[in-house]
Amino acid sequence: MKLQTASPDQPGLLPAFYDVPDNMAAGEPGSIIKLEKVDAPEGVHAWRVIYRSQTAAGIAVPVSGLIIAPKSARPGANLPVVSWAHGTVGAARYCAPSNVPNPVSEFVGYPSFESTVPNDYGIPGLSAFLKAGYVVVATDYQGLGAGQNHEYIVGLSQAQNALDIVRAARTVSQAGAGNRVAVLGWS
């Protein structure tokens, strides 16, 4: 058996979707660089997105994440938004929660010796929020997925990323996202 010694951030472990040229980062925070539909439960629209945000130092960066909305949402619906701010999942780009198989799912608990998953993923209360008519967004944070140099525990950077994905959701007409926002998260 041959062991793979490649870095976890080498091509092949992260889809090309997450690659963003450096000159694409500048722009209005929350504006979308890339958007692609992803599989979602029945009655739900979901997109993997790369949007513009900034670090605590004000440096423009691309950030990846998910935008999830009930299919019943209409353009201009002004639905409330829940922004999921995930806890620690790793520091390599491939650790992005939007990069797991079936990222649009209920929360899968913290890994343990008995766990069948390498890390927690999914969104707590996802189906309940969608059923109640909320749009749910989930940032990966800069450097997980898109961007470089994950700013682990730099609260101002991560807060900016969690709010800028709400701005991004407002530009996706099918999502129907409005201005009322709640942030849910832990670490």
Secondary structure in CASP SS format (residue, H / E / C, confidence):
PFRMAT SS
TARGET T0000
AUTHOR 0000-0000-0000
METHOD secondary structure of the structure
MODEL  1
M C 1.00
K C 1.00
L C 1.00
Q C 1.00
T C 1.00
A C 1.00
S C 1.00
P C 1.00
D C 1.00
Q C 1.00
P C 1.00
G C 1.00
L C 1.00
L C 1.00
P C 1.00
A H 1.00
F H 1.00
Y H 1.00
D C 1.00
V C 1.00
P C 1.00
D H 1.00
N H 1.00
M H 1.00
A C 1.00
A C 1.00
G C 1.00
E C 1.00
P C 1.00
G C 1.00
S C 1.00
I E 1.00
I E 1.00
K E 1.00
L E 1.00
E E 1.00
K E 1.00
V C 1.00
D C 1.00
A C 1.00
P C 1.00
E C 1.00
G C 1.00
V E 1.00
H E 1.00
A E 1.00
W E 1.00
R E 1.00
V E 1.00
I E 1.00
Y E 1.00
R E 1.00
S E 1.00
Q E 1.00
T C 1.00
A C 1.00
A C 1.00
G C 1.00
I C 1.00
A E 1.00
V E 1.00
P E 1.00
V E 1.00
S E 1.00
G E 1.00
L E 1.00
I E 1.00
I E 1.00
A E 1.00
P E 1.00
K C 1.00
S C 1.00
A C 1.00
R C 1.00
P C 1.00
G C 1.00
A C 1.00
N C 1.00
L E 1.00
P E 1.00
V E 1.00
V E 1.00
S E 1.00
W E 1.00
A E 1.00
H C 1.00
G C 1.00
T C 1.00
V C 1.00
G C 1.00
A C 1.00
A C 1.00
R H 1.00
Y H 1.00
C H 1.00
A C 1.00
P H 1.00
S H 1.00
N H 1.00
V C 1.00
P C 1.00
N C 1.00
P C 1.00
V C 1.00
S C 1.00
E E 1.00
F C 1.00
V E 1.00
G C 1.00
Y C 1.00
P C 1.00
S C 1.00
F C 1.00
E C 1.00
S C 1.00
T C 1.00
V C 1.00
P C 1.00
N C 1.00
D C 1.00
Y E 1.00
G C 1.00
I E 1.00
P C 1.00
G C 1.00
L H 1.00
S H 1.00
A H 1.00
F H 1.00
L H 1.00
K H 1.00
A C 1.00
G C 1.00
Y C 1.00
V E 1.00
V E 1.00
V E 1.00
A E 1.00
T E 1.00
D C 1.00
Y C 1.00
Q C 1.00
G C 1.00
L C 1.00
G C 1.00
A C 1.00
G C 1.00
Q C 1.00
N C 1.00
H C 1.00
E C 1.00
Y C 1.00
I C 1.00
V C 1.00
G H 1.00
L H 1.00
S H 1.00
Q H 1.00
A H 1.00
Q H 1.00
N H 1.00
A H 1.00
L H 1.00
D H 1.00
I H 1.00
V H 1.00
R H 1.00
A H 1.00
A H 1.00
R H 1.00
T C 1.00
V C 1.00
S H 1.00
Q H 1.00
A H 1.00
G C 1.00
A E 1.00
G E 1.00
N E 1.00
R E 1.00
V E 1.00
A E 1.00
V E 1.00
L E 1.00
G E 1.00
W C 1.00
S C 1.00
END
